[in-house]
Amino acid sequence: MCNGFSQKPKVIDTLKIHNQIKLFGLSEKVLKFKSHFFSSIIFKNDSTIFYNPNGTFYLFEIHLGNDPKVYELAIDNHSELNFNRYLFINNNTLYSYGGQGRFSAFPWLIYFDFKTKKWVKKEIKNYPTNSKKVLISWKLKNKLTTVLNFYSEEKEEDVYSEKKEEYVIGEIDLEKFEYKETYNFKSIYRDLLFISKLGFFRGNYIYDSELYSIHGYYQDNNEVDYRILNKRSGVLRGTSKLEDIKTINGLSYLYIKDSSIYYKNELGILDSFNVNEGNVYIEKKFISKYISNTNSNTIYYIIIVVIIVSVLLLIKKKKNSFNVLIPDQDVIEGKIKGFKSTIISKEKLDELFGISHYSYETIKKKRSLIIKEINKNGNIKIDRVRKLDDKRFYDYKIY
């Protein structure tokens, strides 16, 4: 019997687990073990986890304890197709929903067949056949809430496009495997991505429970920004109670039971607090923000205006005023100033921008947009220059 949750998780010795994973001869660039292990696991029970490396169709079963054991269930080389997918268990079945690869998105629901040791696509009645991407999704009881977009005349989402595209909010019944549309709305992709944060990265650390999920985003200096998603309301929040919790390493752990958050440090000391405790310093309402779009165009424009005005008021307090499309642009510029009059690699620039954890295609889009906005509104300039040792590739010069 497994439901994907753990009420008393055992110690997860990542060093011993990683050493065993290495024996399978898999590429570390594909596994991304250090940065994505805790976004790639789900509990079978308190002593066993499934490990599906983010962005792959690999699957391992890991028995926890003082001497953890790793067992290979599947090594399917169709990698980099489902990065940022939603991994969950329902009725003892392991599912993976959505995700994105280097060149395309994967908008389907698949499950792992333990008999054949293969991932299999699950057919869903009334599911939109022209679905392009799953922007967000979460499971509450036997319903999977999802926000989709569709294929259009434009080959891919363009952050510079002013064209409004169609999006739909719906539910998948995980008992009947039937899809039902709840609401639909139109929006500019850029607005969803940068202003509302609708198409959010699930995080480097994920713990899923029945009513809530925890999402941790790795930052510099071993810091982590944690968010709590309320599955009933579709609201993602950051609170002051989560700010002091450091990077989880398996000896320490962060999890939810009912409406209580539990943090166990490396010494085994357990602390707990209610999900609603602390001051809310960031809040994203994924669903309610768009429901009104189905009722009135006037209300739609009012909401958009309110969002834009709110963002402008917040950034006005900054020392320098920057374009609202790039969150924390002043922080990014501060990091880059130290490299003035030097040439740095593409990888180093992505690290300074804080985008190196995304998929290849997303990194390319975000890099292009950030450079354009900094060159337009910032106090420094970034130019692309050909590498001296290989003219096919580029570095970046900071002025």
C-alpha positions as CSV (number, residue, x, y, z in Angstrom):
1,M,0.0,0.0,0.0
2,C,1.5,3.4,-1.0
3,N,0.0,6.9,-1.3
4,G,3.1,9.0,-1.9
5,F,3.3,10.4,1.6
6,S,5.4,9.7,4.7
7,Q,4.4,10.5,8.2
8,K,7.7,9.5,9.9
9,P,10.4,9.7,7.1
10,K,13.6,7.9,7.8
11,V,17.1,9.4,7.3
12,I,18.0,9.7,3.7
13,D,21.7,9.3,3.4
14,T,22.3,11.0,0.0
15,L,26.0,10.3,0.0
16,K,25.6,6.5,0.2
17,I,22.6,6.6,-2.2
18,H,24.6,8.7,-4.7
19,N,27.6,6.3,-4.6
20,Q,25.3,3.4,-5.5
21,I,23.6,5.4,-8.3
22,K,27.0,6.1,-9.8
23,L,27.5,2.3,-10.3
24,F,24.8,2.3,-13.0
25,G,27.1,4.5,-15.2
26,L,24.6,7.3,-15.8
27,S,25.6,10.8,-16.8
28,E,25.7,13.2,-13.9
29,K,24.7,16.0,-16.3
30,V,21.4,14.1,-16.9
31,L,20.9,13.0,-13.3
32,K,21.6,16.5,-11.7
33,F,21.7,14.6,-8.4
34,K,23.0,17.4,-6.2
35,S,20.6,20.0,-7.4
36,H,17.4,17.9,-8.1
37,F,17.5,14.8,-6.0
38,F,14.9,16.1,-3.5
39,S,12.6,17.1,-6.4
40,S,12.9,13.6,-7.9
41,I,11.7,11.4,-5.1
42,I,8.4,10.3,-3.8
43,F,7.6,8.1,-0.8
44,K,6.2,4.6,-1.2
45,N,6.1,4.3,2.5
46,D,8.2,5.6,5.5
47,S,11.1,3.3,4.6
48,T,11.0,3.2,0.8
49,I,11.2,5.9,-1.9
50,F,11.0,6.0,-5.6
51,Y,13.6,8.0,-7.4
52,N,12.8,9.4,-10.8
53,P,15.6,11.8,-11.8
54,N,14.0,15.0,-13.0
55,G,13.9,15.2,-16.8
56,T,14.3,11.5,-17.3
57,F,12.3,8.2,-17.5
58,Y,14.8,6.5,-15.2
59,L,13.3,4.9,-12.1
60,F,14.9,3.5,-8.9
61,E,13.5,2.0,-5.7
62,I,15.5,3.0,-2.6
63,H,15.2,1.2,0.7
64,L,16.1,3.7,3.5
65,G,18.1,2.9,6.6
66,N,21.6,3.0,8.0
67,D,22.7,1.1,4.9
68,P,20.4,2.2,2.1
69,K,19.9,-0.1,-0.9
70,V,19.2,1.2,-4.5
71,Y,17.4,-1.0,-7.0
72,E,17.1,-0.3,-10.7
73,L,13.5,-0.5,-12.0
74,A,13.9,1.2,-15.4
75,I,16.6,3.0,-17.3
76,D,14.9,4.5,-20.4
77,N,17.3,6.6,-22.4
78,H,14.5,9.0,-23.6
79,S,15.9,11.6,-21.3
80,E,15.2,15.4,-21.1
81,L,11.6,15.0,-22.1
82,N,9.8,15.6,-18.8
83,F,11.8,18.1,-16.8
84,N,9.6,19.9,-14.2
85,R,7.0,17.1,-14.3
86,Y,4.6,16.4,-11.5
87,L,5.4,13.0,-9.8
88,F,2.6,11.5,-7.7
89,I,1.0,8.3,-6.5
90,N,-2.7,7.5,-6.7
91,N,-4.3,4.1,-5.8
92,N,-0.8,2.5,-5.5
93,T,0.1,3.6,-9.0
94,L,3.1,5.9,-9.8
95,Y,2.3,8.7,-12.2
96,S,4.2,11.4,-14.0
97,Y,2.3,14.3,-15.5
98,G,3.5,17.0,-17.9
99,G,7.0,18.3,-18.2
100,Q,9.3,19.9,-20.7
101,G,12.2,18.8,-22.8
102,R,14.9,20.7,-24.7
103,F,12.9,21.3,-27.8
104,S,9.3,20.5,-26.8
105,A,6.8,20.0,-24.0
106,F,5.2,16.8,-22.8
107,P,1.6,17.4,-21.9
108,W,0.5,13.8,-21.1
109,L,-0.2,11.6,-18.1
110,I,2.0,8.5,-17.9
111,Y,2.3,5.7,-15.3
112,F,4.9,3.1,-14.5
113,D,3.9,-0.5,-15.2
114,F,5.9,-2.5,-12.6
115,K,5.3,-5.8,-14.6
116,T,6.8,-4.6,-17.9
117,K,9.2,-2.1,-16.2
118,K,8.0,0.6,-18.7
119,W,6.4,4.0,-18.6
120,V,3.0,3.9,-20.3
121,K,0.7,6.7,-21.5
122,K,-2.6,6.8,-19.8
123,E,-5.6,7.6,-22.0
124,I,-7.9,10.2,-20.6
125,K,-11.4,10.7,-21.9
126,N,-12.1,14.2,-23.3
127,Y,-8.5,15.3,-22.8
128,P,-7.6,18.1,-25.3
129,T,-5.7,16.5,-28.2
130,N,-4.1,19.8,-29.1
131,S,-2.6,20.4,-25.6
132,K,0.9,21.9,-25.8
133,K,2.1,22.3,-22.2
134,V,1.1,21.8,-18.6
135,L,1.8,25.1,-16.9
136,I,0.9,24.0,-13.4
137,S,-0.8,21.0,-11.8
138,W,-1.5,19.4,-8.4
139,K,-3.5,16.5,-7.0
140,L,-6.2,16.8,-4.3
141,K,-7.8,13.5,-3.4
142,N,-8.7,11.8,-6.7
143,K,-8.7,15.0,-8.8
144,L,-5.8,16.4,-10.7
145,T,-6.1,20.2,-11.2
146,T,-4.2,21.4,-14.3
147,V,-3.7,24.6,-16.4
148,L,-3.0,23.9,-20.1
149,N,-2.2,25.9,-23.2
150,F,-2.6,24.8,-26.8
151,Y,-0.8,24.7,-30.1
152,S,-1.4,27.8,-32.2
153,E,0.0,29.5,-35.3
154,E,3.1,30.5,-33.4
155,K,5.5,27.5,-33.2
156,E,6.6,28.2,-29.6
157,E,5.8,30.7,-26.7
158,D,7.5,34.0,-27.5
159,V,8.3,36.2,-24.5
160,Y,8.2,39.2,-26.9
161,S,4.9,38.4,-28.4
162,E,1.9,40.6,-27.7
163,K,-0.6,38.0,-29.0
164,K,-3.1,36.6,-26.5
165,E,-3.3,32.9,-26.5
166,E,-5.9,30.5,-25.0
167,Y,-5.4,28.8,-21.7
168,V,-7.7,26.4,-19.9
169,I,-8.1,25.4,-16.2
170,G,-9.5,21.9,-15.8
171,E,-9.6,18.7,-13.7
172,I,-8.7,15.1,-14.4
173,D,-10.7,12.5,-12.5
174,L,-8.2,9.9,-11.4
175,E,-10.9,7.3,-10.8
176,K,-12.7,7.6,-14.2
177,F,-9.7,9.1,-16.1
178,E,-12.0,11.7,-17.5
179,Y,-11.1,15.4,-18.2
180,K,-13.5,18.2,-17.5
181,E,-12.8,21.9,-18.4
182,T,-13.6,24.3,-15.6
183,Y,-12.6,27.7,-17.0
184,N,-10.8,29.2,-20.0
185,F,-9.1,32.5,-20.5
186,K,-6.8,34.4,-22.9
187,S,-3.6,36.0,-21.9
188,I,-0.2,37.0,-23.2
189,Y,2.3,34.3,-22.4
190,R,4.9,36.8,-21.1
191,D,2.4,38.1,-18.5
192,L,1.8,34.6,-17.2
193,L,5.5,33.8,-17.1
194,F,6.9,37.0,-15.5
195,I,4.1,38.8,-13.8
196,S,1.8,36.2,-12.4
197,K,4.4,33.4,-12.2
198,L,1.7,31.0,-13.5
199,G,4.2,28.8,-15.3
200,F,6.2,28.2,-12.2
201,F,9.3,26.0,-11.7
202,R,8.3,23.3,-9.2
203,G,11.5,23.6,-7.2
204,N,14.7,21.9,-6.3
205,Y,13.1,20.5,-3.2
206,I,9.5,19.1,-3.2
207,Y,7.4,17.3,-0.5
208,D,3.9,16.5,-1.5
209,S,1.1,15.8,1.0
210,E,-2.7,15.4,0.7
211,L,-3.6,19.1,1.2
212,Y,-0.4,21.0,0.8
213,S,3.0,20.7,-1.0
214,I,6.4,22.3,-0.1
215,H,8.5,23.8,-2.8
216,G,12.1,24.8,-2.1
217,Y,14.2,26.9,-4.5
218,Y,18.0,26.8,-4.1
219,Q,19.7,30.2,-3.9
220,D,23.3,31.4,-3.5
221,N,25.2,30.8,-0.2
222,N,23.4,27.5,0.6
223,E,20.1,29.4,1.1
224,V,16.7,28.1,0.1
225,D,13.4,30.0,-0.5
226,Y,10.5,27.7,0.6
227,R,6.9,28.1,-0.6
228,I,3.7,26.3,0.5
229,L,1.0,25.5,-2.0
230,N,-2.5,25.2,-0.6
231,K,-4.1,22.7,-3.0
232,R,-7.7,23.6,-2.0
233,S,-7.3,27.3,-2.8
234,G,-4.5,27.1,-5.4
235,V,-2.4,29.7,-3.5
236,L,1.4,29.6,-3.2
237,R,2.8,31.4,-0.2
238,G,6.2,32.3,1.3
239,T,6.1,33.0,5.0
240,S,8.6,34.2,7.7
241,K,8.4,30.8,9.5
242,L,10.1,29.2,6.5
243,E,12.9,31.7,6.1
244,D,15.2,30.2,8.7
245,I,15.1,26.7,7.4
246,K,18.4,25.8,5.5
247,T,19.1,23.4,2.7
248,I,17.7,19.9,3.4
249,N,20.3,17.2,3.1
250,G,18.5,14.0,4.1
251,L,19.9,13.9,7.6
252,S,17.7,17.0,8.0
253,Y,14.2,17.0,6.5
254,L,11.1,19.1,6.0
255,Y,7.6,17.6,5.6
256,I,3.9,18.2,6.1
257,K,1.3,16.1,8.0
258,D,-2.2,17.4,7.9
259,S,-1.8,21.2,8.3
260,S,1.4,21.1,10.3
261,I,4.9,21.5,8.9
262,Y,7.7,19.4,10.6
263,Y,11.4,20.2,10.4
264,K,13.9,17.7,11.7
265,N,17.5,19.0,11.9
266,E,20.7,16.9,11.5
267,L,20.7,16.0,15.3
268,G,17.2,14.5,15.0
269,I,15.5,17.4,16.9
270,L,12.0,17.9,15.6
271,D,10.2,21.2,15.4
272,S,6.7,21.9,14.1
273,F,4.4,24.8,13.3
274,N,1.1,25.4,11.5
275,V,1.1,26.1,7.8
276,N,-0.6,29.5,8.4
277,E,2.0,30.7,11.0
278,G,4.3,33.6,10.2
279,N,4.0,36.7,8.1
280,V,3.2,36.2,4.4
281,Y,5.8,38.0,2.3
282,I,4.8,36.6,-1.1
283,E,1.6,35.1,-2.4
284,K,0.5,33.8,-5.8
285,K,-3.1,33.0,-6.4
286,F,-2.9,30.7,-9.4
287,I,-6.6,30.0,-10.0
288,S,-8.8,32.7,-8.5
289,K,-6.8,35.3,-10.4
290,Y,-8.1,34.0,-13.7
291,I,-11.6,32.7,-13.0
292,S,-13.1,36.1,-13.6
293,N,-11.7,36.1,-17.1
294,T,-14.5,33.7,-18.1
295,N,-17.2,36.2,-17.1
296,S,-16.3,39.7,-18.3
297,N,-13.6,41.3,-20.4
298,T,-13.9,44.4,-18.3
299,I,-13.1,42.5,-15.1
300,Y,-10.2,40.9,-17.0
301,Y,-8.6,44.2,-17.8
302,I,-9.2,45.5,-14.3
303,I,-7.3,42.5,-12.8
304,I,-4.4,43.0,-15.2
305,V,-4.2,46.7,-14.4
306,V,-4.3,46.0,-10.7
307,I,-1.5,43.4,-11.1
308,I,0.7,45.8,-13.1
309,V,0.1,48.7,-10.7
310,S,1.0,46.6,-7.7
311,V,4.2,45.4,-9.3
312,L,5.2,49.0,-10.3
313,L,4.6,50.2,-6.7
314,L,6.8,47.5,-5.3
315,I,9.7,48.1,-7.6
316,K,9.5,51.9,-7.1
317,K,11.0,51.4,-3.7
318,K,14.1,50.0,-5.3
319,K,17.2,52.2,-5.7
320,N,17.0,51.9,-9.5
321,S,13.8,51.5,-11.5
322,F,13.8,48.5,-13.8
323,N,11.3,46.9,-16.2
324,V,8.7,44.7,-14.4
325,L,9.3,41.8,-16.6
326,I,12.6,40.9,-14.9
327,P,12.1,40.1,-11.2
328,D,15.1,41.2,-9.0
329,Q,16.9,42.9,-11.9
330,D,18.7,45.2,-9.5
331,V,20.1,42.1,-7.7
332,I,21.2,40.6,-10.9
333,E,22.9,43.8,-12.0
334,G,24.7,44.0,-8.6
335,K,26.2,40.5,-9.2
336,I,27.3,41.4,-12.7
337,K,29.0,44.7,-11.8
338,G,31.9,42.7,-10.3
339,F,32.7,41.4,-13.8
340,K,32.9,44.8,-15.5
341,S,35.5,45.0,-18.3
342,T,35.8,41.2,-18.4
343,I,34.6,38.4,-20.6
344,I,32.7,35.5,-19.0
345,S,31.3,32.2,-20.2
346,K,27.7,31.6,-21.1
347,E,27.5,29.2,-18.2
348,K,28.8,31.8,-15.7
349,L,26.3,34.3,-17.0
350,D,23.4,31.9,-16.5
351,E,24.6,31.3,-13.0
352,L,24.7,35.1,-12.3
353,F,21.2,35.4,-13.8
354,G,19.9,32.6,-11.5
355,I,18.6,30.5,-14.4
356,S,21.0,27.6,-14.7
357,H,18.6,25.1,-13.2
358,Y,16.0,25.5,-16.0
359,S,15.8,23.4,-19.1
360,Y,17.9,24.3,-22.1
361,E,15.2,26.0,-24.1
362,T,13.9,28.0,-21.0
363,I,17.5,29.1,-20.2
364,K,17.9,30.4,-23.7
365,K,14.7,32.4,-23.6
366,K,15.3,33.9,-20.2
367,R,18.9,34.7,-21.0
368,S,17.9,36.6,-24.1
369,L,15.2,38.6,-22.3
370,I,17.3,39.5,-19.3
371,I,20.2,40.7,-21.5
372,K,17.8,42.8,-23.6
373,E,16.2,44.5,-20.5
374,I,19.5,45.1,-18.8
375,N,21.0,46.7,-21.9
376,K,17.9,48.8,-22.3
377,N,17.3,50.0,-18.7
378,G,20.4,49.1,-16.7
379,N,23.6,50.8,-15.9
380,I,25.8,48.2,-17.5
381,K,25.9,46.6,-21.0
382,I,26.3,43.0,-22.0
383,D,27.6,42.1,-25.5
384,R,28.0,38.6,-27.1
385,V,31.5,38.0,-28.5
386,R,32.8,34.9,-30.3
387,K,35.1,32.6,-28.4
388,L,38.7,32.9,-29.4
389,D,39.3,29.1,-29.5
390,D,36.1,28.2,-31.3
391,K,34.3,30.7,-33.4
392,R,31.1,28.7,-33.5
393,F,30.4,29.6,-29.9
394,Y,30.1,32.8,-27.8
395,D,31.2,34.3,-24.5
396,Y,29.8,37.5,-23.0
397,K,31.6,40.8,-22.4
398,I,30.5,43.1,-19.5
399,Y,30.9,46.9,-20.0
